[in-house]
Amino acid sequence: MTKPNLDDIIKAGLRYYANKMRQDEARYKELEAREEAKEQERWERDCKYGHYRYYGEDHEPYWVPGEDNGDD
């Protein structure tokens, strides 16, 4: 039985991790796109049925569905 060449082992390991990183990146982009679509859908629904309230402590816009705060 011959010993495996160290360079071949390193190259195989690098190929494995490069492929894994590409798959993880594609999976991450897909999940990010799904989350963004859900957030956009929620935002549109809140805009349709709710009213702009105020900026909260974290300075993010905040919608209260079904309440009219007089800003219309």
Biopython code that builds the backbone (N, CA, C, O; Angstrom):
import numpy as np
from Bio.PDB.StructureBuilder import StructureBuilder

atoms = [
    (1, "MET", "N", (0.836, -1.167, 0.000)),
    (1, "MET", "CA", (0.000, 0.000, 0.000)),
    (1, "MET", "C", (0.894, 1.248, 0.000)),
    (1, "MET", "O", (1.847, 1.356, 0.772)),
    (2, "THR", "N", (0.555, 2.174, -0.884)),
    (2, "THR", "CA", (1.380, 3.381, -0.976)),
    (2, "THR", "C", (0.808, 4.484, -0.089)),
    (2, "THR", "O", (-0.392, 4.543, 0.176)),
    (3, "LYS", "N", (1.695, 5.338, 0.350)),
    (3, "LYS", "CA", (1.268, 6.458, 1.179)),
    (3, "LYS", "C", (0.633, 7.525, 0.278)),
    (3, "LYS", "O", (1.119, 7.771, -0.826)),
    (4, "PRO", "N", (-0.439, 8.154, 0.742)),
    (4, "PRO", "CA", (-1.035, 9.218, -0.053)),
    (4, "PRO", "C", (-0.116, 10.445, -0.071)),
    (4, "PRO", "O", (0.588, 10.735, 0.897)),
    (5, "ASN", "N", (-0.148, 11.127, -1.164)),
    (5, "ASN", "CA", (0.660, 12.320, -1.323)),
    (5, "ASN", "C", (0.029, 13.455, -0.499)),
    (5, "ASN", "O", (-1.175, 13.695, -0.592)),
    (6, "LEU", "N", (0.823, 14.129, 0.284)),
    (6, "LEU", "CA", (0.326, 15.193, 1.151)),
    (6, "LEU", "C", (-0.307, 16.324, 0.340)),
    (6, "LEU", "O", (-1.322, 16.885, 0.753)),
    (7, "ASP", "N", (0.273, 16.657, -0.789)),
    (7, "ASP", "CA", (-0.298, 17.721, -1.634)),
    (7, "ASP", "C", (-1.698, 17.351, -2.118)),
    (7, "ASP", "O", (-2.586, 18.203, -2.152)),
    (8, "ASP", "N", (-1.901, 16.085, -2.492)),
    (8, "ASP", "CA", (-3.222, 15.645, -2.937)),
    (8, "ASP", "C", (-4.255, 15.735, -1.808)),
    (8, "ASP", "O", (-5.406, 16.106, -2.040)),
    (9, "ILE", "N", (-3.842, 15.396, -0.605)),
    (9, "ILE", "CA", (-4.744, 15.476, 0.549)),
    (9, "ILE", "C", (-5.130, 16.928, 0.807)),
    (9, "ILE", "O", (-6.300, 17.231, 1.039)),
    (10, "ILE", "N", (-4.158, 17.815, 0.767)),
    (10, "ILE", "CA", (-4.429, 19.241, 1.003)),
    (10, "ILE", "C", (-5.347, 19.793, -0.075)),
    (10, "ILE", "O", (-6.296, 20.516, 0.229)),
    (11, "LYS", "N", (-5.075, 19.460, -1.330)),
    (11, "LYS", "CA", (-5.916, 19.948, -2.437)),
    (11, "LYS", "C", (-7.344, 19.430, -2.303)),
    (11, "LYS", "O", (-8.296, 20.175, -2.537)),
    (12, "ALA", "N", (-7.501, 18.165, -1.930)),
    (12, "ALA", "CA", (-8.846, 17.598, -1.751)),
    (12, "ALA", "C", (-9.579, 18.304, -0.620)),
    (12, "ALA", "O", (-10.769, 18.601, -0.733)),
    (13, "GLY", "N", (-8.869, 18.571, 0.466)),
    (13, "GLY", "CA", (-9.484, 19.286, 1.589)),
    (13, "GLY", "C", (-9.890, 20.694, 1.200)),
    (13, "GLY", "O", (-10.968, 21.150, 1.581)),
    (14, "LEU", "N", (-9.051, 21.392, 0.452)),
    (14, "LEU", "CA", (-9.385, 22.741, 0.006)),
    (14, "LEU", "C", (-10.580, 22.742, -0.936)),
    (14, "LEU", "O", (-11.435, 23.624, -0.857)),
    (15, "ARG", "N", (-10.641, 21.747, -1.837)),
    (15, "ARG", "CA", (-11.795, 21.643, -2.742)),
    (15, "ARG", "C", (-13.070, 21.398, -1.950)),
    (15, "ARG", "O", (-14.113, 21.989, -2.232)),
    (16, "TYR", "N", (-12.976, 20.512, -0.946)),
    (16, "TYR", "CA", (-14.137, 20.206, -0.110)),
    (16, "TYR", "C", (-14.653, 21.468, 0.581)),
    (16, "TYR", "O", (-15.845, 21.769, 0.524)),
    (17, "TYR", "N", (-13.757, 22.199, 1.229)),
    (17, "TYR", "CA", (-14.183, 23.394, 1.959)),
    (17, "TYR", "C", (-14.629, 24.518, 1.032)),
    (17, "TYR", "O", (-15.521, 25.289, 1.387)),
    (18, "ALA", "N", (-14.022, 24.626, -0.156)),
    (18, "ALA", "CA", (-14.467, 25.639, -1.117)),
    (18, "ALA", "C", (-15.888, 25.332, -1.589)),
    (18, "ALA", "O", (-16.718, 26.235, -1.696)),
    (19, "ASN", "N", (-16.168, 24.054, -1.871)),
    (19, "ASN", "CA", (-17.521, 23.667, -2.279)),
    (19, "ASN", "C", (-18.517, 23.890, -1.145)),
    (19, "ASN", "O", (-19.630, 24.365, -1.370)),
    (20, "LYS", "N", (-18.110, 23.544, 0.069)),
    (20, "LYS", "CA", (-18.986, 23.738, 1.219)),
    (20, "LYS", "C", (-19.280, 25.220, 1.430)),
    (20, "LYS", "O", (-20.419, 25.582, 1.723)),
    (21, "MET", "N", (-18.292, 26.069, 1.289)),
    (21, "MET", "CA", (-18.497, 27.507, 1.445)),
    (21, "MET", "C", (-19.447, 28.045, 0.376)),
    (21, "MET", "O", (-20.297, 28.884, 0.675)),
    (22, "ARG", "N", (-19.316, 27.575, -0.865)),
    (22, "ARG", "CA", (-20.224, 28.006, -1.934)),
    (22, "ARG", "C", (-21.653, 27.574, -1.632)),
    (22, "ARG", "O", (-22.589, 28.351, -1.821)),
    (23, "GLN", "N", (-21.826, 26.343, -1.166)),
    (23, "GLN", "CA", (-23.166, 25.857, -0.817)),
    (23, "GLN", "C", (-23.750, 26.657, 0.344)),
    (23, "GLN", "O", (-24.923, 27.031, 0.318)),
    (24, "ASP", "N", (-22.935, 26.917, 1.355)),
    (24, "ASP", "CA", (-23.403, 27.692, 2.509)),
    (24, "ASP", "C", (-23.778, 29.107, 2.090)),
    (24, "ASP", "O", (-24.773, 29.655, 2.563)),
    (25, "GLU", "N", (-22.977, 29.701, 1.199)),
    (25, "GLU", "CA", (-23.270, 31.054, 0.736)),
    (25, "GLU", "C", (-24.580, 31.087, -0.046)),
    (25, "GLU", "O", (-25.381, 32.004, 0.130)),
    (26, "ALA", "N", (-24.801, 30.103, -0.900)),
    (26, "ALA", "CA", (-26.047, 30.034, -1.668)),
    (26, "ALA", "C", (-27.233, 29.837, -0.728)),
    (26, "ALA", "O", (-28.274, 30.471, -0.902)),
    (27, "ARG", "N", (-27.084, 28.970, 0.260)),
    (27, "ARG", "CA", (-28.149, 28.734, 1.236)),
    (27, "ARG", "C", (-28.439, 30.008, 2.035)),
    (27, "ARG", "O", (-29.599, 30.339, 2.284)),
    (28, "TYR", "N", (-27.388, 30.714, 2.432)),
    (28, "TYR", "CA", (-27.555, 31.951, 3.185)),
    (28, "TYR", "C", (-28.288, 33.004, 2.352)),
    (28, "TYR", "O", (-29.176, 33.688, 2.860)),
    (29, "LYS", "N", (-27.918, 33.136, 1.076)),
    (29, "LYS", "CA", (-28.580, 34.111, 0.206)),
    (29, "LYS", "C", (-30.055, 33.770, 0.026)),
    (29, "LYS", "O", (-30.904, 34.661, 0.008)),
    (30, "GLU", "N", (-30.358, 32.485, -0.108)),
    (30, "GLU", "CA", (-31.748, 32.052, -0.246)),
    (30, "GLU", "C", (-32.550, 32.368, 1.014)),
    (30, "GLU", "O", (-33.666, 32.881, 0.932)),
    (31, "LEU", "N", (-31.982, 32.062, 2.177)),
    (31, "LEU", "CA", (-32.669, 32.363, 3.435)),
    (31, "LEU", "C", (-32.850, 33.868, 3.617)),
    (31, "LEU", "O", (-33.897, 34.322, 4.077)),
    (32, "GLU", "N", (-31.830, 34.631, 3.257)),
    (32, "GLU", "CA", (-31.917, 36.082, 3.375)),
    (32, "GLU", "C", (-33.008, 36.637, 2.460)),
    (32, "GLU", "O", (-33.745, 37.542, 2.849)),
    (33, "ALA", "N", (-33.110, 36.095, 1.244)),
    (33, "ALA", "CA", (-34.150, 36.534, 0.320)),
    (33, "ALA", "C", (-35.541, 36.199, 0.856)),
    (33, "ALA", "O", (-36.464, 37.005, 0.737)),
    (34, "ARG", "N", (-35.692, 35.011, 1.446)),
    (34, "ARG", "CA", (-36.978, 34.630, 2.035)),
    (34, "ARG", "C", (-37.359, 35.556, 3.185)),
    (34, "ARG", "O", (-38.501, 36.007, 3.279)),
    (35, "GLU", "N", (-36.393, 35.834, 4.058)),
    (35, "GLU", "CA", (-36.660, 36.721, 5.196)),
    (35, "GLU", "C", (-37.014, 38.122, 4.715)),
    (35, "GLU", "O", (-37.902, 38.767, 5.274)),
    (36, "GLU", "N", (-36.328, 38.591, 3.688)),
    (36, "GLU", "CA", (-36.618, 39.916, 3.152)),
    (36, "GLU", "C", (-38.019, 39.957, 2.544)),
    (36, "GLU", "O", (-38.735, 40.945, 2.703)),
    (37, "ALA", "N", (-38.413, 38.888, 1.850)),
    (37, "ALA", "CA", (-39.759, 38.824, 1.265)),
    (37, "ALA", "C", (-40.826, 38.804, 2.369)),
    (37, "ALA", "O", (-41.859, 39.462, 2.246)),
    (38, "LYS", "N", (-40.575, 38.052, 3.439)),
    (38, "LYS", "CA", (-41.523, 38.017, 4.559)),
    (38, "LYS", "C", (-41.637, 39.394, 5.201)),
    (38, "LYS", "O", (-42.735, 39.849, 5.523)),
    (39, "GLU", "N", (-40.497, 40.051, 5.386)),
    (39, "GLU", "CA", (-40.501, 41.378, 5.993)),
    (39, "GLU", "C", (-41.237, 42.376, 5.102)),
    (39, "GLU", "O", (-42.003, 43.202, 5.598)),
    (40, "GLN", "N", (-41.011, 42.303, 3.798)),
    (40, "GLN", "CA", (-41.693, 43.198, 2.863)),
    (40, "GLN", "C", (-43.203, 42.941, 2.893)),
    (40, "GLN", "O", (-43.992, 43.886, 2.897)),
    (41, "GLU", "N", (-43.600, 41.684, 2.912)),
    (41, "GLU", "CA", (-45.023, 41.338, 2.968)),
    (41, "GLU", "C", (-45.668, 41.860, 4.255)),
    (41, "GLU", "O", (-46.767, 42.413, 4.230)),
    (42, "ARG", "N", (-44.971, 41.678, 5.376)),
    (42, "ARG", "CA", (-45.479, 42.164, 6.653)),
    (42, "ARG", "C", (-45.592, 43.684, 6.633)),
    (42, "ARG", "O", (-46.578, 44.247, 7.107)),
    (43, "TRP", "N", (-44.587, 44.338, 6.086)),
    (43, "TRP", "CA", (-44.584, 45.791, 6.025)),
    (43, "TRP", "C", (-45.746, 46.307, 5.175)),
    (43, "TRP", "O", (-46.438, 47.249, 5.561)),
    (44, "GLU", "N", (-45.953, 45.678, 4.010)),
    (44, "GLU", "CA", (-47.053, 46.091, 3.132)),
    (44, "GLU", "C", (-48.408, 45.855, 3.798)),
    (44, "GLU", "O", (-49.309, 46.688, 3.699)),
    (45, "ARG", "N", (-48.545, 44.725, 4.472)),
    (45, "ARG", "CA", (-49.795, 44.438, 5.171)),
    (45, "ARG", "C", (-50.037, 45.466, 6.278)),
    (45, "ARG", "O", (-51.154, 45.958, 6.434)),
    (46, "ASP", "N", (-49.005, 45.786, 7.036)),
    (46, "ASP", "CA", (-49.148, 46.770, 8.096)),
    (46, "ASP", "C", (-49.459, 48.152, 7.532)),
    (46, "ASP", "O", (-50.238, 48.902, 8.120)),
    (47, "CYS", "N", (-48.857, 48.489, 6.401)),
    (47, "CYS", "CA", (-49.130, 49.787, 5.777)),
    (47, "CYS", "C", (-50.578, 49.849, 5.299)),
    (47, "CYS", "O", (-51.222, 50.896, 5.379)),
    (48, "LYS", "N", (-51.082, 48.727, 4.806)),
    (48, "LYS", "CA", (-52.439, 48.697, 4.275)),
    (48, "LYS", "C", (-53.471, 48.791, 5.392)),
    (48, "LYS", "O", (-54.462, 49.511, 5.266)),
    (49, "TYR", "N", (-53.243, 48.071, 6.475)),
    (49, "TYR", "CA", (-54.251, 47.983, 7.535)),
    (49, "TYR", "C", (-53.910, 48.789, 8.780)),
    (49, "TYR", "O", (-54.734, 48.893, 9.688)),
    (50, "GLY", "N", (-52.727, 49.355, 8.837)),
    (50, "GLY", "CA", (-52.326, 50.062, 10.042)),
    (50, "GLY", "C", (-51.935, 51.494, 9.751)),
    (50, "GLY", "O", (-52.088, 51.986, 8.633)),
    (51, "HIS", "N", (-51.434, 52.144, 10.765)),
    (51, "HIS", "CA", (-51.044, 53.535, 10.650)),
    (51, "HIS", "C", (-49.678, 53.737, 11.283)),
    (51, "HIS", "O", (-49.311, 53.049, 12.236)),
    (52, "TYR", "N", (-48.938, 54.680, 10.747)),
    (52, "TYR", "CA", (-47.630, 55.015, 11.271)),
    (52, "TYR", "C", (-47.787, 55.556, 12.686)),
    (52, "TYR", "O", (-48.616, 56.434, 12.922)),
    (53, "ARG", "N", (-47.020, 55.056, 13.608)),
    (53, "ARG", "CA", (-47.182, 55.444, 15.003)),
    (53, "ARG", "C", (-46.113, 56.447, 15.421)),
    (53, "ARG", "O", (-46.421, 57.630, 15.572)),
    (54, "TYR", "N", (-44.896, 56.025, 15.608)),
    (54, "TYR", "CA", (-43.816, 56.905, 16.027)),
    (54, "TYR", "C", (-42.506, 56.130, 15.932)),
    (54, "TYR", "O", (-42.501, 54.934, 15.637)),
    (55, "TYR", "N", (-41.425, 56.802, 16.178)),
    (55, "TYR", "CA", (-40.143, 56.118, 16.237)),
    (55, "TYR", "C", (-39.924, 55.645, 17.661)),
    (55, "TYR", "O", (-40.041, 56.414, 18.615)),
    (56, "GLY", "N", (-39.609, 54.379, 17.787)),
    (56, "GLY", "CA", (-39.404, 53.796, 19.106)),
    (56, "GLY", "C", (-38.022, 54.112, 19.646)),
    (56, "GLY", "O", (-37.302, 54.944, 19.094)),
    (57, "GLU", "N", (-37.663, 53.449, 20.715)),
    (57, "GLU", "CA", (-36.364, 53.669, 21.345)),
    (57, "GLU", "C", (-35.215, 53.333, 20.403)),
    (57, "GLU", "O", (-34.158, 53.960, 20.465)),
    (58, "ASP", "N", (-35.416, 52.351, 19.537)),
    (58, "ASP", "CA", (-34.366, 51.958, 18.607)),
    (58, "ASP", "C", (-34.434, 52.749, 17.300)),
    (58, "ASP", "O", (-33.735, 52.418, 16.343)),
    (59, "HIS", "N", (-35.270, 53.792, 17.250)),
    (59, "HIS", "CA", (-35.399, 54.694, 16.102)),
    (59, "HIS", "C", (-35.852, 53.981, 14.841)),
    (59, "HIS", "O", (-35.483, 54.369, 13.732)),
    (60, "GLU", "N", (-36.647, 52.946, 15.012)),
    (60, "GLU", "CA", (-37.218, 52.237, 13.874)),
    (60, "GLU", "C", (-38.681, 52.634, 13.716)),
    (60, "GLU", "O", (-39.376, 52.832, 14.713)),
    (61, "PRO", "N", (-39.160, 52.754, 12.470)),
    (61, "PRO", "CA", (-40.577, 53.046, 12.291)),
    (61, "PRO", "C", (-41.427, 51.924, 12.870)),
    (61, "PRO", "O", (-41.010, 50.766, 12.877)),
    (62, "TYR", "N", (-42.587, 52.255, 13.344)),
    (62, "TYR", "CA", (-43.360, 51.320, 14.107)),
    (62, "TYR", "C", (-44.814, 51.495, 13.715)),
    (62, "TYR", "O", (-45.352, 52.601, 13.776)),
    (63, "TRP", "N", (-45.442, 50.421, 13.317)),
    (63, "TRP", "CA", (-46.813, 50.457, 12.826)),
    (63, "TRP", "C", (-47.751, 49.817, 13.816)),
    (63, "TRP", "O", (-47.440, 48.778, 14.399)),
    (64, "VAL", "N", (-48.902, 50.436, 14.009)),
    (64, "VAL", "CA", (-49.913, 49.874, 14.890)),
    (64, "VAL", "C", (-51.130, 49.563, 14.028)),
    (64, "VAL", "O", (-51.844, 50.479, 13.620)),
    (65, "PRO", "N", (-51.378, 48.301, 13.748)),
    (65, "PRO", "CA", (-52.505, 47.942, 12.883)),
    (65, "PRO", "C", (-53.834, 48.406, 13.458)),
    (65, "PRO", "O", (-54.130, 48.188, 14.633)),
    (66, "GLY", "N", (-54.631, 49.049, 12.609)),
    (66, "GLY", "CA", (-55.993, 49.395, 12.974)),
    (66, "GLY", "C", (-56.158, 50.611, 13.857)),
    (66, "GLY", "O", (-57.291, 50.949, 14.199)),
    (67, "GLU", "N", (-55.097, 51.282, 14.245)),
    (67, "GLU", "CA", (-55.224, 52.474, 15.082)),
    (67, "GLU", "C", (-54.931, 53.707, 14.247)),
    (67, "GLU", "O", (-54.028, 53.700, 13.411)),
    (68, "ASP", "N", (-55.686, 54.752, 14.471)),
    (68, "ASP", "CA", (-55.453, 56.014, 13.784)),
    (68, "ASP", "C", (-54.865, 56.988, 14.802)),
    (68, "ASP", "O", (-55.496, 57.308, 15.810)),
    (69, "ASN", "N", (-53.654, 57.450, 14.525)),
    (69, "ASN", "CA", (-53.021, 58.359, 15.473)),
    (69, "ASN", "C", (-53.075, 59.812, 15.008)),
    (69, "ASN", "O", (-52.419, 60.666, 15.606)),
    (70, "GLY", "N", (-53.837, 60.115, 13.958)),
    (70, "GLY", "CA", (-54.025, 61.488, 13.531)),
    (70, "GLY", "C", (-52.947, 62.020, 12.603)),
    (70, "GLY", "O", (-52.953, 63.214, 12.302)),
    (71, "ASP", "N", (-52.020, 61.187, 12.133)),
    (71, "ASP", "CA", (-50.951, 61.649, 11.243)),
    (71, "ASP", "C", (-51.348, 61.626, 9.774)),
    (71, "ASP", "O", (-50.562, 62.032, 8.918)),
    (72, "ASP", "N", (-52.553, 61.158, 9.467)),
    (72, "ASP", "CA", (-52.953, 61.000, 8.070)),
    (72, "ASP", "C", (-53.093, 62.327, 7.372)),
    (72, "ASP", "O", (-53.425, 62.370, 6.188)),
]
sb = StructureBuilder()
sb.init_structure("model")
sb.init_model(0)
sb.init_chain("A")
sb.init_seg("    ")
for serial, (resi, resn, name, xyz) in enumerate(atoms, 1):
    if name == "N":
        sb.init_residue(resn, " ", resi, " ")
    sb.init_atom(name, np.array(xyz, "f"), 0.0, 1.0, " ", f" {name:<3s}", serial, name[0])
structure = sb.get_structure()
